[in-house]
Amino acid sequence: MRFIGKAILYLFLICTGLFLVTFPIYFFNIDMKLTSMIEPLLLKHYDRIDRDQHL
């Protein structure tokens, strides 16, 4: 019975920790800010790829 209580406690702590990490990322829109910083590098890479334009 104590094992189930500890398992529930650890599950609660893990979920709370994940929430505390992901909430500021969502609130401050950090993921899109990082994406906008990486975008020029990705565009530079994908613009160099040869494309087959035939339909």
CHARMM-style PDB file with segment names, atoms N, HN, CA, C and O in Angstrom:
ATOM      1  N   MET     1       0.828  -1.202   0.000  1.00  0.00      PROA
ATOM      2  CA  MET     1       0.000   0.000   0.000  1.00  0.00      PROA
ATOM      3  C   MET     1       0.866   1.258   0.000  1.00  0.00      PROA
ATOM      4  O   MET     1       0.516   2.259  -0.625  1.00  0.00      PROA
ATOM      5  N   ARG     2       2.007   1.202   0.709  1.00  0.00      PROA
ATOM      6  HN  ARG     2       2.291   0.389   1.217  1.00  0.00      PROA
ATOM      7  CA  ARG     2       2.882   2.374   0.740  1.00  0.00      PROA
ATOM      8  C   ARG     2       3.491   2.633  -0.632  1.00  0.00      PROA
ATOM      9  O   ARG     2       3.762   3.779  -0.992  1.00  0.00      PROA
ATOM     10  N   PHE     3       3.706   1.552  -1.404  1.00  0.00      PROA
ATOM     11  HN  PHE     3       3.486   0.621  -1.112  1.00  0.00      PROA
ATOM     12  CA  PHE     3       4.285   1.703  -2.736  1.00  0.00      PROA
ATOM     13  C   PHE     3       3.359   2.513  -3.638  1.00  0.00      PROA
ATOM     14  O   PHE     3       3.822   3.350  -4.413  1.00  0.00      PROA
ATOM     15  N   ILE     4       2.066   2.269  -3.541  1.00  0.00      PROA
ATOM     16  HN  ILE     4       1.690   1.588  -2.911  1.00  0.00      PROA
ATOM     17  CA  ILE     4       1.096   3.001  -4.364  1.00  0.00      PROA
ATOM     18  C   ILE     4       1.094   4.474  -3.982  1.00  0.00      PROA
ATOM     19  O   ILE     4       1.016   5.340  -4.854  1.00  0.00      PROA
ATOM     20  N   GLY     5       1.176   4.765  -2.700  1.00  0.00      PROA
ATOM     21  HN  GLY     5       1.239   4.062  -1.992  1.00  0.00      PROA
ATOM     22  CA  GLY     5       1.221   6.153  -2.242  1.00  0.00      PROA
ATOM     23  C   GLY     5       2.461   6.878  -2.747  1.00  0.00      PROA
ATOM     24  O   GLY     5       2.384   8.026  -3.184  1.00  0.00      PROA
ATOM     25  N   LYS     6       3.610   6.196  -2.684  1.00  0.00      PROA
ATOM     26  HN  LYS     6       3.672   5.263  -2.329  1.00  0.00      PROA
ATOM     27  CA  LYS     6       4.847   6.803  -3.189  1.00  0.00      PROA
ATOM     28  C   LYS     6       4.776   6.999  -4.696  1.00  0.00      PROA
ATOM     29  O   LYS     6       5.238   8.017  -5.212  1.00  0.00      PROA
ATOM     30  N   ALA     7       4.202   6.034  -5.404  1.00  0.00      PROA
ATOM     31  HN  ALA     7       3.827   5.208  -4.985  1.00  0.00      PROA
ATOM     32  CA  ALA     7       4.085   6.135  -6.859  1.00  0.00      PROA
ATOM     33  C   ALA     7       3.198   7.318  -7.235  1.00  0.00      PROA
ATOM     34  O   ALA     7       3.507   8.058  -8.169  1.00  0.00      PROA
ATOM     35  N   ILE     8       2.112   7.493  -6.517  1.00  0.00      PROA
ATOM     36  HN  ILE     8       1.861   6.892  -5.759  1.00  0.00      PROA
ATOM     37  CA  ILE     8       1.222   8.629  -6.787  1.00  0.00      PROA
ATOM     38  C   ILE     8       1.922   9.944  -6.469  1.00  0.00      PROA
ATOM     39  O   ILE     8       1.772  10.919  -7.206  1.00  0.00      PROA
ATOM     40  N   LEU     9       2.673   9.981  -5.392  1.00  0.00      PROA
ATOM     41  HN  LEU     9       2.794   9.189  -4.793  1.00  0.00      PROA
ATOM     42  CA  LEU     9       3.422  11.186  -5.028  1.00  0.00      PROA
ATOM     43  C   LEU     9       4.449  11.530  -6.104  1.00  0.00      PROA
ATOM     44  O   LEU     9       4.543  12.685  -6.520  1.00  0.00      PROA
ATOM     45  N   TYR    10       5.224  10.533  -6.562  1.00  0.00      PROA
ATOM     46  HN  TYR    10       5.148   9.595  -6.225  1.00  0.00      PROA
ATOM     47  CA  TYR    10       6.221  10.779  -7.597  1.00  0.00      PROA
ATOM     48  C   TYR    10       5.562  11.218  -8.901  1.00  0.00      PROA
ATOM     49  O   TYR    10       6.071  12.107  -9.584  1.00  0.00      PROA
ATOM     50  N   LEU    11       4.451  10.610  -9.244  1.00  0.00      PROA
ATOM     51  HN  LEU    11       4.038   9.888  -8.689  1.00  0.00      PROA
ATOM     52  CA  LEU    11       3.723  11.005 -10.448  1.00  0.00      PROA
ATOM     53  C   LEU    11       3.242  12.447 -10.337  1.00  0.00      PROA
ATOM     54  O   LEU    11       3.325  13.203 -11.305  1.00  0.00      PROA
ATOM     55  N   PHE    12       2.749  12.828  -9.188  1.00  0.00      PROA
ATOM     56  HN  PHE    12       2.682  12.214  -8.401  1.00  0.00      PROA
ATOM     57  CA  PHE    12       2.314  14.202  -8.959  1.00  0.00      PROA
ATOM     58  C   PHE    12       3.486  15.168  -9.061  1.00  0.00      PROA
ATOM     59  O   PHE    12       3.360  16.230  -9.672  1.00  0.00      PROA
ATOM     60  N   LEU    13       4.626  14.814  -8.470  1.00  0.00      PROA
ATOM     61  HN  LEU    13       4.729  13.952  -7.974  1.00  0.00      PROA
ATOM     62  CA  LEU    13       5.798  15.684  -8.524  1.00  0.00      PROA
ATOM     63  C   LEU    13       6.323  15.821  -9.955  1.00  0.00      PROA
ATOM     64  O   LEU    13       6.728  16.911 -10.360  1.00  0.00      PROA
ATOM     65  N   ILE    14       6.321  14.754 -10.705  1.00  0.00      PROA
ATOM     66  HN  ILE    14       5.992  13.869 -10.376  1.00  0.00      PROA
ATOM     67  CA  ILE    14       6.769  14.805 -12.100  1.00  0.00      PROA
ATOM     68  C   ILE    14       5.840  15.689 -12.927  1.00  0.00      PROA
ATOM     69  O   ILE    14       6.304  16.521 -13.706  1.00  0.00      PROA
ATOM     70  N   CYS    15       4.538  15.511 -12.761  1.00  0.00      PROA
ATOM     71  HN  CYS    15       4.161  14.835 -12.128  1.00  0.00      PROA
ATOM     72  CA  CYS    15       3.573  16.330 -13.507  1.00  0.00      PROA
ATOM     73  C   CYS    15       3.693  17.805 -13.122  1.00  0.00      PROA
ATOM     74  O   CYS    15       3.629  18.679 -13.987  1.00  0.00      PROA
ATOM     75  N   THR    16       3.865  18.079 -11.848  1.00  0.00      PROA
ATOM     76  HN  THR    16       3.917  17.369 -11.145  1.00  0.00      PROA
ATOM     77  CA  THR    16       4.025  19.464 -11.399  1.00  0.00      PROA
ATOM     78  C   THR    16       5.315  20.069 -11.960  1.00  0.00      PROA
ATOM     79  O   THR    16       5.324  21.223 -12.390  1.00  0.00      PROA
ATOM     80  N   GLY    17       6.386  19.304 -11.957  1.00  0.00      PROA
ATOM     81  HN  GLY    17       6.379  18.367 -11.608  1.00  0.00      PROA
ATOM     82  CA  GLY    17       7.649  19.779 -12.516  1.00  0.00      PROA
ATOM     83  C   GLY    17       7.538  20.067 -14.003  1.00  0.00      PROA
ATOM     84  O   GLY    17       8.038  21.088 -14.477  1.00  0.00      PROA
ATOM     85  N   LEU    18       6.890  19.181 -14.740  1.00  0.00      PROA
ATOM     86  HN  LEU    18       6.485  18.352 -14.355  1.00  0.00      PROA
ATOM     87  CA  LEU    18       6.698  19.412 -16.173  1.00  0.00      PROA
ATOM     88  C   LEU    18       5.854  20.654 -16.421  1.00  0.00      PROA
ATOM     89  O   LEU    18       6.134  21.426 -17.337  1.00  0.00      PROA
ATOM     90  N   PHE    19       4.831  20.847 -15.615  1.00  0.00      PROA
ATOM     91  HN  PHE    19       4.603  20.220 -14.870  1.00  0.00      PROA
ATOM     92  CA  PHE    19       3.995  22.035 -15.764  1.00  0.00      PROA
ATOM     93  C   PHE    19       4.805  23.297 -15.482  1.00  0.00      PROA
ATOM     94  O   PHE    19       4.692  24.280 -16.215  1.00  0.00      PROA
ATOM     95  N   LEU    20       5.623  23.281 -14.425  1.00  0.00      PROA
ATOM     96  HN  LEU    20       5.715  22.483 -13.830  1.00  0.00      PROA
ATOM     97  CA  LEU    20       6.409  24.457 -14.077  1.00  0.00      PROA
ATOM     98  C   LEU    20       7.460  24.784 -15.130  1.00  0.00      PROA
ATOM     99  O   LEU    20       7.854  25.942 -15.269  1.00  0.00      PROA
ATOM    100  N   VAL    21       7.915  23.790 -15.865  1.00  0.00      PROA
ATOM    101  HN  VAL    21       7.595  22.849 -15.752  1.00  0.00      PROA
ATOM    102  CA  VAL    21       8.884  24.042 -16.933  1.00  0.00      PROA
ATOM    103  C   VAL    21       8.184  24.531 -18.198  1.00  0.00      PROA
ATOM    104  O   VAL    21       8.660  25.469 -18.838  1.00  0.00      PROA
ATOM    105  N   THR    22       7.074  23.917 -18.565  1.00  0.00      PROA
ATOM    106  HN  THR    22       6.687  23.155 -18.046  1.00  0.00      PROA
ATOM    107  CA  THR    22       6.429  24.242 -19.834  1.00  0.00      PROA
ATOM    108  C   THR    22       5.556  25.490 -19.772  1.00  0.00      PROA
ATOM    109  O   THR    22       5.342  26.125 -20.804  1.00  0.00      PROA
ATOM    110  N   PHE    23       5.044  25.864 -18.603  1.00  0.00      PROA
ATOM    111  HN  PHE    23       5.218  25.348 -17.765  1.00  0.00      PROA
ATOM    112  CA  PHE    23       4.173  27.030 -18.541  1.00  0.00      PROA
ATOM    113  C   PHE    23       4.889  28.325 -18.916  1.00  0.00      PROA
ATOM    114  O   PHE    23       4.335  29.098 -19.698  1.00  0.00      PROA
ATOM    115  N   PRO    24       6.090  28.607 -18.403  1.00  0.00      PROA
ATOM    116  CA  PRO    24       6.777  29.839 -18.843  1.00  0.00      PROA
ATOM    117  C   PRO    24       7.114  29.819 -20.334  1.00  0.00      PROA
ATOM    118  O   PRO    24       7.103  30.866 -20.982  1.00  0.00      PROA
ATOM    119  N   ILE    25       7.415  28.639 -20.883  1.00  0.00      PROA
ATOM    120  HN  ILE    25       7.425  27.789 -20.356  1.00  0.00      PROA
ATOM    121  CA  ILE    25       7.678  28.536 -22.323  1.00  0.00      PROA
ATOM    122  C   ILE    25       6.433  28.948 -23.093  1.00  0.00      PROA
ATOM    123  O   ILE    25       6.529  29.696 -24.066  1.00  0.00      PROA
ATOM    124  N   TYR    26       5.274  28.475 -22.673  1.00  0.00      PROA
ATOM    125  HN  TYR    26       5.196  27.867 -21.882  1.00  0.00      PROA
ATOM    126  CA  TYR    26       4.017  28.843 -23.319  1.00  0.00      PROA
ATOM    127  C   TYR    26       3.679  30.313 -23.067  1.00  0.00      PROA
ATOM    128  O   TYR    26       3.306  31.020 -24.004  1.00  0.00      PROA
ATOM    129  N   PHE    27       3.797  30.779 -21.849  1.00  0.00      PROA
ATOM    130  HN  PHE    27       4.099  30.205 -21.088  1.00  0.00      PROA
ATOM    131  CA  PHE    27       3.363  32.122 -21.474  1.00  0.00      PROA
ATOM    132  C   PHE    27       4.183  33.198 -22.174  1.00  0.00      PROA
ATOM    133  O   PHE    27       3.628  34.189 -22.647  1.00  0.00      PROA
ATOM    134  N   PHE    28       5.506  33.011 -22.244  1.00  0.00      PROA
ATOM    135  HN  PHE    28       5.957  32.206 -21.860  1.00  0.00      PROA
ATOM    136  CA  PHE    28       6.379  34.005 -22.854  1.00  0.00      PROA
ATOM    137  C   PHE    28       6.668  33.721 -24.324  1.00  0.00      PROA
ATOM    138  O   PHE    28       7.469  34.423 -24.941  1.00  0.00      PROA
ATOM    139  N   ASN    29       6.020  32.691 -24.899  1.00  0.00      PROA
ATOM    140  HN  ASN    29       5.369  32.121 -24.399  1.00  0.00      PROA
ATOM    141  CA  ASN    29       6.126  32.381 -26.320  1.00  0.00      PROA
ATOM    142  C   ASN    29       7.581  32.120 -26.719  1.00  0.00      PROA
ATOM    143  O   ASN    29       8.013  32.519 -27.801  1.00  0.00      PROA
ATOM    144  N   ILE    30       8.324  31.458 -25.852  1.00  0.00      PROA
ATOM    145  HN  ILE    30       7.973  31.134 -24.973  1.00  0.00      PROA
ATOM    146  CA  ILE    30       9.744  31.224 -26.071  1.00  0.00      PROA
ATOM    147  C   ILE    30       9.978  30.301 -27.257  1.00  0.00      PROA
ATOM    148  O   ILE    30      10.973  30.457 -27.965  1.00  0.00      PROA
ATOM    149  N   ASP    31       9.089  29.347 -27.491  1.00  0.00      PROA
ATOM    150  HN  ASP    31       8.281  29.220 -26.916  1.00  0.00      PROA
ATOM    151  CA  ASP    31       9.288  28.422 -28.596  1.00  0.00      PROA
ATOM    152  C   ASP    31       9.267  29.141 -29.940  1.00  0.00      PROA
ATOM    153  O   ASP    31      10.069  28.820 -30.816  1.00  0.00      PROA
ATOM    154  N   MET    32       8.369  30.107 -30.122  1.00  0.00      PROA
ATOM    155  HN  MET    32       7.717  30.368 -29.409  1.00  0.00      PROA
ATOM    156  CA  MET    32       8.310  30.839 -31.386  1.00  0.00      PROA
ATOM    157  C   MET    32       9.464  31.828 -31.505  1.00  0.00      PROA
ATOM    158  O   MET    32       9.933  32.099 -32.611  1.00  0.00      PROA
ATOM    159  N   LYS    33       9.923  32.366 -30.391  1.00  0.00      PROA
ATOM    160  HN  LYS    33       9.542  32.147 -29.493  1.00  0.00      PROA
ATOM    161  CA  LYS    33      11.086  33.259 -30.442  1.00  0.00      PROA
ATOM    162  C   LYS    33      12.324  32.475 -30.872  1.00  0.00      PROA
ATOM    163  O   LYS    33      13.126  32.968 -31.665  1.00  0.00      PROA
ATOM    164  N   LEU    34      12.479  31.270 -30.359  1.00  0.00      PROA
ATOM    165  HN  LEU    34      11.827  30.869 -29.715  1.00  0.00      PROA
ATOM    166  CA  LEU    34      13.592  30.427 -30.765  1.00  0.00      PROA
ATOM    167  C   LEU    34      13.467  30.043 -32.234  1.00  0.00      PROA
ATOM    168  O   LEU    34      14.461  30.033 -32.960  1.00  0.00      PROA
ATOM    169  N   THR    35      12.263  29.729 -32.671  1.00  0.00      PROA
ATOM    170  HN  THR    35      11.456  29.737 -32.081  1.00  0.00      PROA
ATOM    171  CA  THR    35      12.046  29.378 -34.069  1.00  0.00      PROA
ATOM    172  C   THR    35      12.374  30.548 -34.982  1.00  0.00      PROA
ATOM    173  O   THR    35      12.952  30.348 -36.051  1.00  0.00      PROA
ATOM    174  N   SER    36      12.019  31.762 -34.589  1.00  0.00      PROA
ATOM    175  HN  SER    36      11.549  31.925 -33.721  1.00  0.00      PROA
ATOM    176  CA  SER    36      12.319  32.925 -35.429  1.00  0.00      PROA
ATOM    177  C   SER    36      13.826  33.188 -35.496  1.00  0.00      PROA
ATOM    178  O   SER    36      14.308  33.764 -36.471  1.00  0.00      PROA
ATOM    179  N   MET    37      14.567  32.775 -34.476  1.00  0.00      PROA
ATOM    180  HN  MET    37      14.176  32.307 -33.684  1.00  0.00      PROA
ATOM    181  CA  MET    37      16.023  32.930 -34.513  1.00  0.00      PROA
ATOM    182  C   MET    37      16.654  31.886 -35.437  1.00  0.00      PROA
ATOM    183  O   MET    37      17.668  32.164 -36.078  1.00  0.00      PROA
ATOM    184  N   ILE    38      16.073  30.702 -35.512  1.00  0.00      PROA
ATOM    185  HN  ILE    38      15.250  30.476 -34.991  1.00  0.00      PROA
ATOM    186  CA  ILE    38      16.612  29.612 -36.320  1.00  0.00      PROA
ATOM    187  C   ILE    38      16.162  29.717 -37.776  1.00  0.00      PROA
ATOM    188  O   ILE    38      16.814  29.163 -38.662  1.00  0.00      PROA
ATOM    189  N   GLU    39      15.058  30.419 -38.037  1.00  0.00      PROA
ATOM    190  HN  GLU    39      14.529  30.870 -37.318  1.00  0.00      PROA
ATOM    191  CA  GLU    39      14.473  30.471 -39.380  1.00  0.00      PROA
ATOM    192  C   GLU    39      15.445  30.907 -40.468  1.00  0.00      PROA
ATOM    193  O   GLU    39      15.464  30.270 -41.522  1.00  0.00      PROA
ATOM    194  N   PRO    40      16.257  31.952 -40.285  1.00  0.00      PROA
ATOM    195  CA  PRO    40      17.185  32.319 -41.365  1.00  0.00      PROA
ATOM    196  C   PRO    40      18.161  31.197 -41.730  1.00  0.00      PROA
ATOM    197  O   PRO    40      18.495  31.021 -42.902  1.00  0.00      PROA
ATOM    198  N   LEU    41      18.609  30.452 -40.745  1.00  0.00      PROA
ATOM    199  HN  LEU    41      18.337  30.595 -39.794  1.00  0.00      PROA
ATOM    200  CA  LEU    41      19.498  29.330 -41.034  1.00  0.00      PROA
ATOM    201  C   LEU    41      18.785  28.244 -41.830  1.00  0.00      PROA
ATOM    202  O   LEU    41      19.351  27.673 -42.763  1.00  0.00      PROA
ATOM    203  N   LEU    42      17.539  27.962 -41.454  1.00  0.00      PROA
ATOM    204  HN  LEU    42      17.080  28.425 -40.696  1.00  0.00      PROA
ATOM    205  CA  LEU    42      16.770  26.952 -42.174  1.00  0.00      PROA
ATOM    206  C   LEU    42      16.462  27.402 -43.596  1.00  0.00      PROA
ATOM    207  O   LEU    42      16.548  26.604 -44.529  1.00  0.00      PROA
ATOM    208  N   LEU    43      16.102  28.676 -43.773  1.00  0.00      PROA
ATOM    209  HN  LEU    43      16.031  29.325 -43.016  1.00  0.00      PROA
ATOM    210  CA  LEU    43      15.813  29.184 -45.110  1.00  0.00      PROA
ATOM    211  C   LEU    43      17.057  29.119 -45.991  1.00  0.00      PROA
ATOM    212  O   LEU    43      16.968  28.757 -47.165  1.00  0.00      PROA
ATOM    213  N   LYS    44      18.189  29.460 -45.444  1.00  0.00      PROA
ATOM    214  HN  LYS    44      18.261  29.754 -44.490  1.00  0.00      PROA
ATOM    215  CA  LYS    44      19.441  29.406 -46.191  1.00  0.00      PROA
ATOM    216  C   LYS    44      19.727  27.976 -46.639  1.00  0.00      PROA
ATOM    217  O   LYS    44      20.161  27.751 -47.769  1.00  0.00      PROA
ATOM    218  N   HSD    45      19.487  27.026 -45.766  1.00  0.00      PROA
ATOM    219  HN  HSD    45      19.135  27.209 -44.848  1.00  0.00      PROA
ATOM    220  CA  HSD    45      19.727  25.619 -46.098  1.00  0.00      PROA
ATOM    221  C   HSD    45      18.754  25.139 -47.164  1.00  0.00      PROA
ATOM    222  O   HSD    45      19.176  24.533 -48.149  1.00  0.00      PROA
ATOM    223  N   TYR    46      17.457  25.396 -46.990  1.00  0.00      PROA
ATOM    224  HN  TYR    46      17.114  25.888 -46.190  1.00  0.00      PROA
ATOM    225  CA  TYR    46      16.460  24.860 -47.903  1.00  0.00      PROA
ATOM    226  C   TYR    46      16.413  25.608 -49.230  1.00  0.00      PROA
ATOM    227  O   TYR    46      15.927  25.055 -50.216  1.00  0.00      PROA
ATOM    228  N   ASP    47      16.895  26.835 -49.290  1.00  0.00      PROA
ATOM    229  HN  ASP    47      17.290  27.284 -48.488  1.00  0.00      PROA
ATOM    230  CA  ASP    47      16.960  27.549 -50.553  1.00  0.00      PROA
ATOM    231  C   ASP    47      18.035  26.978 -51.469  1.00  0.00      PROA
ATOM    232  O   ASP    47      17.952  27.140 -52.687  1.00  0.00      PROA
ATOM    233  N   ARG    48      19.038  26.315 -50.912  1.00  0.00      PROA
ATOM    234  HN  ARG    48      19.106  26.183 -49.923  1.00  0.00      PROA
ATOM    235  CA  ARG    48      20.106  25.730 -51.720  1.00  0.00      PROA
ATOM    236  C   ARG    48      19.736  24.375 -52.313  1.00  0.00      PROA
ATOM    237  O   ARG    48      20.445  23.880 -53.189  1.00  0.00      PROA
ATOM    238  N   ILE    49      18.659  23.771 -51.865  1.00  0.00      PROA
ATOM    239  HN  ILE    49      18.083  24.172 -51.153  1.00  0.00      PROA
ATOM    240  CA  ILE    49      18.279  22.442 -52.343  1.00  0.00      PROA
ATOM    241  C   ILE    49      17.699  22.567 -53.745  1.00  0.00      PROA
ATOM    242  O   ILE    49      16.826  23.399 -53.994  1.00  0.00      PROA
ATOM    243  N   ASP    50      18.197  21.720 -54.672  1.00  0.00      PROA
ATOM    244  HN  ASP    50      18.906  21.044 -54.469  1.00  0.00      PROA
ATOM    245  CA  ASP    50      17.638  21.691 -56.027  1.00  0.00      PROA
ATOM    246  C   ASP    50      16.254  21.074 -55.990  1.00  0.00      PROA
ATOM    247  O   ASP    50      16.012  20.080 -55.307  1.00  0.00      PROA
ATOM    248  N   ARG    51      15.354  21.687 -56.741  1.00  0.00      PROA
ATOM    249  HN  ARG    51      15.551  22.495 -57.296  1.00  0.00      PROA
ATOM    250  CA  ARG    51      13.977  21.194 -56.770  1.00  0.00      PROA
ATOM    251  C   ARG    51      13.586  20.796 -58.180  1.00  0.00      PROA
ATOM    252  O   ARG    51      14.004  21.416 -59.158  1.00  0.00      PROA
ATOM    253  N   ASP    52      12.783  19.759 -58.264  1.00  0.00      PROA
ATOM    254  HN  ASP    52      12.444  19.256 -57.469  1.00  0.00      PROA
ATOM    255  CA  ASP    52      12.241  19.338 -59.553  1.00  0.00      PROA
ATOM    256  C   ASP    52      10.889  20.034 -59.726  1.00  0.00      PROA
ATOM    257  O   ASP    52       9.925  19.710 -59.032  1.00  0.00      PROA
ATOM    258  N   GLN    53      10.827  20.972 -60.635  1.00  0.00      PROA
ATOM    259  HN  GLN    53      11.610  21.236 -61.199  1.00  0.00      PROA
ATOM    260  CA  GLN    53       9.623  21.810 -60.802  1.00  0.00      PROA
ATOM    261  C   GLN    53       8.643  21.250 -61.806  1.00  0.00      PROA
ATOM    262  O   GLN    53       7.639  21.899 -62.098  1.00  0.00      PROA
ATOM    263  N   HSD    54       8.892  20.069 -62.348  1.00  0.00      PROA
ATOM    264  HN  HSD    54       9.708  19.542 -62.112  1.00  0.00      PROA
ATOM    265  CA  HSD    54       8.003  19.490 -63.361  1.00  0.00      PROA
ATOM    266  C   HSD    54       6.750  18.925 -62.716  1.00  0.00      PROA
ATOM    267  O   HSD    54       6.809  18.249 -61.689  1.00  0.00      PROA
ATOM    268  N   LEU    55       5.632  19.210 -63.330  1.00  0.00      PROA
ATOM    269  HN  LEU    55       5.584  19.759 -64.164  1.00  0.00      PROA
ATOM    270  CA  LEU    55       4.365  18.653 -62.826  1.00  0.00      PROA
ATOM    271  C   LEU    55       3.938  17.468 -63.661  1.00  0.00      PROA
ATOM    272  OT1 LEU    55       2.898  16.867 -63.392  1.00  0.00      PROA
TER     273      LEU     55
END
